[in-house]
Amino acid sequence: MTKLKEIKEQQYLKNKLQWLMFFRVIVALFFLSIATITQIQKSDSYLSTSLLYLYVLAGSVCALTCVYIIIIPLLKRFTLFAHVQIMVDIIFVTFLLYITGGINSIFSFLYSIAIIAASICLYIYGGMLAATISSILYAALICLQHYHLIAPLQISSFIASGYTDERLYFPIIVNVSAFYLIAVLGSFLAEQAKKTRLQLREKQIDIEKLELVHE
């Protein structure tokens, strides 16, 4: 019975990962298209440095999704696969922040989407793990920019006012706090959905037993 339950959980995780792959492509291409179109309007060349980075990022998302589609039918256990997808998503978001201004980018909220996806797939463990990785990468990007160890591309259309190097602590504290809050809330909702699903499954089993007795 325990093994059957584990198989069903893995199948359920597989279904969630398939939906995540589809959702990832839609969200990534939507925001990357906005960034690309806006930058094209402000650039004299379709092959400027910032645009090339956006092209590479969009192409990487599509290519990795194709790889995921090929790999997923070959797997029997999907927990490690879910970890890999979540980690790659967070790295992509960090790279997008890098090419759109770092501390001044308005795309830091995309970390929240990755954290929600992790909470849905792996519950509280996945949500907290994604929040921690997001916090580390975001803080590292901001600190490296602050100490002039890297120079993120400044795409003017995506610079948010109010985030300056002199107030380094403010965006880090606000965003990191938001990451963990989203992880907790997302995980809570995912756990509640899981409990509801298990209760429905138990009731379905009871109904099937009653039908057998009736027959």
Secondary structure, DSSP 8 states (H G I E B T S, - for coil): -HHHHHHHHHHHHHHHHHHHHHHHHHHHHHHHHHHHHHHHHH-S-TT-HHHHHHHHHHHHHHHHHHHHHHHGGG-S--HHHHHHHHHHHHHHHHHHHHHTTGGGBSGGGHHHHHHHHHHHHHHHHHHHHHHHHHHHHHHHHHHHHHTTS------GGGB-TT--GGGTHHHHHHHHHHHHHHHHHHHHHHHHHHHHHHHHHHHHHHHHHHHHHH-
